Amino acid sequence: TETVSKFVDIPNDSWGVKYANIAADKEITNGVGDDKFAPDALVTDNQFASFVLRAADIGEFDWQQGIQMLIDKDVITAEDAKTMDLFTRGDMAKIIYEAKRKGLLMTEN
């Protein structure tokens, strides 16, 4: 059966639809608004940090402070934050899903 995309800009037959849907279902991402995911756009450092923090289920926070929260929690250093690479949203959805599946992040009970 074909997976139905939760986002209007990810076709149902895209390799990333499964991962984007999982990330949305797990509340790791809400997309970029207007039912869009922007799969070809670059992910900012704070967006990336927000994905990780949401996957870790730390509760409510301002996504624009994601990197600072990772620094405050000693996950990364301020120097690390200056050199972070960017990823596409599609790449990040897959990476987060696989990290959870492989036990690198806490899993839900």
Residue pairs with C-beta under 8 A, 6 or more apart in sequence:
2 12
2 13
3 12
3 17
3 18
3 21
4 12
5 11
5 12
5 14
5 17
5 20
5 21
6 20
6 21
6 24
6 31
6 35
7 20
7 24
7 31
7 35
7 36
7 37
7 39
8 34
8 35
8 36
9 36
9 37
9 38
9 39
10 16
10 17
10 20
10 37
10 39
10 90
11 17
14 39
14 90
15 90
16 39
16 90
16 93
16 94
19 90
19 93
19 94
19 97
20 29
20 37
20 39
20 89
20 90
20 93
22 93
22 97
23 29
23 51
23 92
23 93
23 96
23 97
24 30
24 31
26 54
26 55
26 100
26 108
27 54
28 51
28 54
28 55
28 93
28 96
29 37
29 51
29 54
29 89
29 93
31 37
31 38
32 38
32 41
32 89
37 89
37 90
38 89
39 88
39 89
39 90
40 88
40 90
41 88
41 89
42 86
42 87
42 88
43 51
43 86
43 87
43 88
43 89
43 91
43 92
44 86
45 66
45 67
45 81
45 84
45 86
46 63
46 64
46 65
46 66
46 67
47 63
47 66
47 89
47 92
48 66
48 84
48 86
48 87
48 92
49 66
49 67
49 69
49 70
50 61
50 63
50 66
51 92
51 96
52 66
52 70
52 75
52 96
52 105
53 61
53 66
53 69
53 70
55 96
55 99
55 100
55 105
55 106
56 105
56 106
57 106
57 108
58 69
61 69
67 76
67 81
67 84
70 76
70 81
71 77
71 78
71 81
76 84
87 95
96 105
99 105
100 107
